[in-house]
Amino acid sequence: MLGAAAGGELVEIAVQHLAAPDRAEALADRLAKRLPGLPRPRVVEVGAVIGVHVGPGTLGVTITPAH
């Protein structure tokens, strides 16, 4: 599914959060189990520019081409 959507290219997955590291880690664990063969998603906190618009407790998932 993910490979087809990415055109067969390698991807990196990240779980982004704002003031919700425990929830973000739990989501990363669930994604890792659902996507075998891919590295575990990284967990990162969003920056101030995005954070001011979304607020605390936000979770997001990004999929980008691997370099």
FENFEN-V618687 format. One record per helix or strand of 3 or more residues. SS is the DSSP state (A for helix, B for strand). FROM is the first residue (numbers start at 0). LEN is the number of residues. If there is no record, write none. Layout:
# FENFEN-V618687
((SS & FROM & LEN) (SS & FROM & LEN))
This chain:
# FENFEN-V618687
((A & 1 & 4) (B & 10 & 7) (A & 20 & 14) (B & 41 & 4) (A & 47 & 7) (B & 58 & 7))
